[in-house]
Amino acid sequence: MSSAYIIGAFSTSFGKKPDQSYKDLTRDAYLGVLADAGLETGSDIGCGWFGNTTLYREGQAGIGGQVLFTPLVQNGLFPERVPIINVHNACATGSSAFRGAYLDIMSGEHDLSLAIGVEKLFDPERSPAETAEMFSHGIDQFDPDQWRDYYRDAGEIAGKPFDIPDDRSMFMETYAMQAAYHMKTHGTTQRQFAIAAAKAHNFGAENPRAQYRFTMTPDEVLADREVSYPLTRAMCAPIGDGAASLLLCSQKFLEGCDPKVRDRAIKIRACALSGGKYRRLDEPGLSHVAAQRAYEAAGLTPSDIDVAEVHDASSFSEIYQIEMMGFCEPGHGGPFVEEGRTSLEGDFPVNTSGGLVSKGHPVGATGAAMVSELVEQLRGEAGPRQVQNASIALAESGGGVVGFDEAVCVVSLLERV
């Protein structure tokens, strides 16, 4: 059976970068991943998978990857005639690009494939309402009454009425409703969300690529400005810019690499997908399905995972996703976090990058950056964030919204060889 390996992983810093263009970020991420893989040029790359969700705002609704890579082709850094596939899958864009490159290798079509995500969300010229509007593309625009009815009914059950704000993403309202339901059903507390957020910010303070690089206590998280109860600002991912990239190769290609490259290669044990639906509130989410598919494909169980990155667009999501990944029983995520089990010293360290709430969430780059963090962990190169003896890692990334599910979820399992 074929195998796929990551030989290059790179992420720019995340943050507000008004002086850097899409082409600047693309160049930085591409040259960064080549350097990490010990390559001077990408002459052996057979295909590129380019992730982005916002270029349409600049008038570039199609062929975004080809446009941003044209200067690299002209400078002889990216090979001519190599196809680039444009990927737009909401917050799972970067991880979907990674999945495409993975299938390239597993199918035998190519021996070296590139996945890259590039995003610019911050624009000082746009109002908060205009910024929030761009996220509306992640939910059904043809039949909005369906999700409005779903959220209205869910709000009655959760004890938190649904509202559509004018100045921020409505998705924080849906996270807040889910958090309220979790509190009502399982006894989860707002302080447990704050503990998850403080842990993420403390990891982010040790990550030179994080958008927010300051420590926080749970009390400071709780005292921050309320976004939508029970979520405060410190529990929510910020707007920012950034890029991340990954180079994947076949076993054949790896065998021809320099020993230093082979020593740092990370094997992809599985990369599984699932799709969203309007689920019952008490029904497991699509990420649980994707995780089960990944575990089955890899022959692994949740207890095998040494470190994980999960999609914490809000800190409630970390608690929910560790349940869906099988790290603890459904409803037990709050106490699990409160006991310190997702900390660096715990048995399931989660979001050592700082997570989305601290590292940042430039949508198209996020999924690739999660994998990049885990590659760094498995190589033993994460510095003060390093999980000791990490051998198996999990990345979970979801995008778009269908009710209380995301529209798509990608769960990847990686192994240090």
DACORSUL-V578287 format. One line per field, one symbol per residue. burial: I if it has 24 or more other C-alpha atoms within 12 Angstrom, else O. A space follows every 10 residues. Layout:
BEGIN
burial = ???
END
This chain:
BEGIN
burial = OOIIIIIIII IIIIIIIOOI IIIIIIIIII IIIIIIIIIO OIOIIIIIII IIIIIOOOOO OOOIIIIIII OIIOOOIIII OIIIIIIIII IIIIIIIIII IIIIIIOOOI IIIIIIIIII IIIOOOOOOO IIIIIIIIIO OOOOOOIIOI IOOIIOOIOI IIIOOOOIII IIIIIIIIII IIIOOOOIII IIIIIIIIII IIIIIIIIII IIIIIIIIOO IIOOOOIIII IIIIIIIIII IIIIIIIIII IOIIOOOOOO IIOIIIIIII IIIIIIIIOO IOOIIIIIII IIIIIOOIOI OIOIIIIIII IIIIIIIIII IIIIIIIIOI IIIIIIIIOO IIIIOOIIII IIIIIIIIII IIIIIIIIII IIIIIIIIII OIOOIIIOOI IIIIIIIIII IIIIIIIIII IIIIIIO
END
